[in-house]
Amino acid sequence: MTRRFLLLVLSAALGFGVLQAQSQQPGSSSRGGQAPTTDAHANNPDAGTINFPLAAPAGKDSGAITKAPAGAFNQGTIDEKTWKYGHAFDPPPNAKIWNPVKLKLMRGEKVTGGTVSSASDPSTYCAMANAGYDFIWTEMQHSPRDWENVAKMWQACPHAKAVPGVRVAYADEREIQHAMDQGALVIVVPTVRTVEEGKAGRDWTYFPPLGKRSLGAGQAYSTDFWGNVPGGYRNTINDNVVLIEMIETVGGAAQAREIAAIPGVDAVFAASSDLGNFSGYKQGDPDYERLINVVHDAALAARKRLCGPFAWRDRPDFTCFQAGSETAALARGAAAELGDLKDTQGKPEVGPYAPKK
């Protein structure tokens, strides 16, 4: 009897511990077990109690493809090209911008992105995110990281001084929606060669009606990230996300004006390294400088911001910059700290640290 009683007590304690742990998960709420969320896949607490007065009759074709129900705004046959988008997701009147990077861009102030190039550990990411940059350019074009690594880094300090941003691999639904669902507030799309690619980058960054982003799930919707922003995440993210498209090829430069003019593109980036790579000229050569000036002119014509490497912070009309990587920042910080003690290591006469003969 005593043994059975002890087992019951232990089972109850374990059950209480699990419940307590669940209640302490990020974004959880103690009110009725329901977390404040816009997760489209959250369980419906009212299942079995809802009436559906406009539902199709059981077992019958409703004819909805051509006939609208009473009170519908869109009449006639359903056609995506003529569909008038509704107001369910309008931002509140006079909604204010809550992304500090968007705010600075709108004001024409200089914005800097610190690059996290190869590190996957959250501590390195958070050190960079609190080092003074406006956003973190998390590298996903050339990095071997996966999105799970990125999500964990961003989870560690979602409200650091620098907002989470990412250079995706390409203008792709999977890449960009992974980035947005994990909480990105800055999307950088590389090697945009055509207007079609530029529009694809826009489409997967924005929710309808501007884009084609699907209403999914992810930590972006949680209260640890943007779930509690004024006006709600779904209704305000289109006004707060920053989209930067990179012009890196000769073909991209030829269409730079059209790319910059795409609604939703906030800035174009004159890619210093790859414009040399794809053109065969280096900075200072007339042919190279002509390509940079083409991107410059495109940004001005479209009234969009102009981005480039941090070394160009004083180049006319550039207001958005990519700074160095975490390894470069570490080296600069150590050099500044050590001063004249830098590289004063001892030099034994023998062994692996002896001077090479």
N, C-alpha and C positions, 0 to 999 in steps of 0.2 A: 504493500500500500504506500509506504514511504517513498519507494523507488518510483512508483507511478506518479506520485504527487510532485517529486522533484523534476521528472520529465515534463510534466505540464507547466511547471514554473519556468523551466528553461525555454520551452517552446514559446511561451508567452513573451518572455524577455527578448528572444530573438525576433519575434514578430514585431514587437514595439521598436526594436532597434532598426529594423528594415524600414518601418514606416517613418521613423524619425530621420533616417538617412535620406529617404525619398523627399521628405519635406524640406531638406536642406540643399537639394539640387539647384543649380543656377536657374533662375526664372520661375521657380516654383512659388506657390501661394498657399497659405493655410486656409483660405476662404473656400470651403466646399471642395477642396482638392483641385480647383480649376486655376490654372496659371493664366494671367492676362496675356493673351497671345493672338496673333493673326495667322497662326499655322492653319493652312487649308485642310490639313489632314487630322486635326484634333478631333477627338471623339465628340459626337453631338450629345450634350447632356439631356436634350429633350426628345431623344429617339422614342417613337411610339406614341407621342402626345401631340404631334403636329398634324393639322389639317391641310390639304392641298386642293383648294377650290378651283384652281386653274389647271389641274393635272388632266392628262388625257384619260378618257373613259376606259375602264378596264376592258381589255380585249378588242378595242376598236381603234381604227386609224383616225387620229384627230384632224388630219389635213393641215397641220401646223406649218408645213413647208410652204404653203401658198396663202393660208388664211391666218391673220393675226387675231388674238383674243381681244375682247373689249378693253379699251384703255391703252392698248399698245401704241407706242410712238412709231415704230417701224411697221409699215403696211406692205402688202403685196408679197411676192416671192422673196424668200431669204436670199440675199446677195451681199457677200462681204464687201464688195466695192461701194455699195450704196448705203450700208448699215450706218445709222447714226448712233455714235457711242453715247452711253448713258452717263448719269452724273453720280453713280454710286461711289466712285472713288475720287471725286473732286477733293482737293485740299480745302481746309477751312478758309473762309474769307480772311484776307490779310495775314495768311500764314507766313511766319518768319523763317528764314533760312537757319538751319541748325548745324549744317556742315561747315566748319570754319574755313576749309579750303575753298569751297564754293563761294563763300562770303568774300574772301580775299581776291579771288579771280574776278568776281563781279565788280569789285572796287578798283581793279587794275593794279593791285599791290603785288609785290614780288612773292612768289611761292617756291619753296624748295622741298624736294623729295629726297630723303635719304634712302640709299639702296641697301637692301638685305639680299645679297647675291647668292650665297651658298649655305649659310647657317640654317639649321633646322631646329635648334633648341630655343625655347621660349625666352630664356634669360637674355640671350644675345639680341633677339628681336626687341624685347622690352627696353633694353639699354639703348638701342638705336631709336626706338619710338619715343623715348623721354629725353633724347639728347638735344632737342631744339628744332628739329625739322617740322615742316607743316604736315607732311604725309610720308608714309614709308612705301617705297617702290619695291614691293616684294617680287623678286624676279622668278617668273615661271616660263619665260621663253627659252632660256638656256640652262635652267637649273634642273637637276635630277629629282627635286622634291616632288611629292604628290600633294593633292589637296587636303589630305588628312593632316599632313605636317603643317600646312599653312593654317588650317583651322585651329590647331592646338597653339600655334604661336599667337594668333590673334586673340584666342580665348584668354591667354595669360594676362593681357592688359588692354582690354577693348577700348577703354577711355583714356589711353595714354595721350600725351601732348600731341603726337602725330597721329592722324587718323590712318586706318589701314587702307592701303592701296596695293595694286598689283599690275605688273605687265604680264598679260596673258600670252599664250603661245601664238594665237592667231584669232581672227574674227569668227569665232565658232560658238554655237549654242551651248555646247557642253562646257567649254572653258569659261565663258563669261558668266553663265548662270551658276556654275560652281562658285566663282568669285563673289558674285552678288549675294547668293544665299549664305555664304560664310561671313558676310559682313563688310565687304569692300565698299568704300565710299569714293575711291578713285580708280578708274579703269583706264589702263594704257594699252592701246592696240598697236602692235608693231607692223612694219612693212605693209602699210596700206597702199596698194598699187593702183586701185581703181575705185571709182565711185561706188560700184556694187559692193566691194569689200568694206568701204567706209560705211555704207548703209547697213551691212550685216553687223558690224561692230555696234552701231547705234541700236539696231533692232533687239539684240540680246541683252543690252544694258538696261533698256527702259521697259517698263510695263506699258500696256496699251493705254491710250490710243497712239502714243508716239512710237512705241516699239512692240516687240513680240515676246517679251519675257513672260514666262509661265509663273503663276502664283504657286510656289512650292513651299518647302520647309527648310529650316536651317537656323543657325545661330543668329543670323541677322535679325530675325523676327523676335528673338528672346528679349526679355527685360534687361539681360546683362549687356546687350548691344543696343539696338535701336527700337525695341518694343514699346518704350515709354516716351518716345519723342513727341513733342507737341503736334497734334493733328494725326498721329499714327504713322507707322512706317509705310504701309501700302499707299496711303494717300499723299505722302509728302516726299517719298524717295526720288521720284522723277524730277523734282525741283532741287534736290540736294546732291545727287550723284554727279561726279565730275568725269567726263569722257574726254580723253586725250588720244588723238590718232597720230601715228608717227609716219612721216614721209621719209622714206629711206632709199628709194630707188629712182632711177631716171623716169620711169613710167609714172610713178607716184607724183613726182614733181610736175610732170606734164598735166596731170589732172588735179593738182593741188588746190586750185581755186574752187573746183566743184566739190572736192572732198571737204574743204573748210566750210563750205556753205551748207553742208548737210545739217538740218535741224537736229539739235541734241549734241552735236560736237562742240565742246567748250573751247578746245585749243588744238592746234596742230604743232607737232614736234619736228623740228629740223634735225634729223638724226646725223650727228657729226661724223661718227665712225662709218656707218653703213652707206651714207651718201658718197663717201670716198671709196668704200668697198665696191659699190655698184657702178660708180662712174669712172674709176681708174685715176682719179685726181685727189690731191691732198689739200688740206686747208691752206689758203693763201694762193692757190692756183686760180686763175680767172674762171676756168670751167667749173671748178668746185664752188667758188663764191657765187657764181651765177645761180647754181641750184639752190643754195641757201637763200639767196635773195628772192627766188621764185616762191619759196615757202613763206618768206617774210611778207611778200606782196599779197599772197593768198589770204593770210591771216588778217591783214589790214582790210582787204576788200570785203571779207565776210564779217568784219568786226568781231573776230575771235582772238583769243590770247595766243601768244607765240612762245613755244618752249624750246629749250636746248640744254646743252651741258652746263654745269655750274661755272665752268671757265668763261662762259659767255654772259655772265651776269651784268656786264656793262655794255654789251652789244645793243645798238639801238632797237627799241621796241620789244625786246625779249623780257618777259616778266615771270616765266615759269621755268624751273631748272631741276635737272637731276644731279644730285651730289654723289659723292663717292660711295664705295661699298663699305660694309662693316669691317672688312680686313684693312682697308685703307684708313678708315677712321681710327681703328685700333693703333695702327702704326703712327699716325699723326699725333694721337693722344699720348702715346709712350714717348715720342720724340719731344713733345712739348713739356712733358713732366720731367724727363731726364736732363734736358738741356745739354750742358757740356759734358755730362757723364755718359751720354749716349755712345755706344760702340767703343767703350774703353775696356773691353774684356781683357783678361790676362792672356799671355801668349807663352804657354809652356814650350820647352824645346823638343819634347817628344810626345807621341800619342796623336789621336785624331784632331786635337785642337792646336797642334804645332803648325807653324807657318809652312805652307807648301814650298818645297824646294824646286 
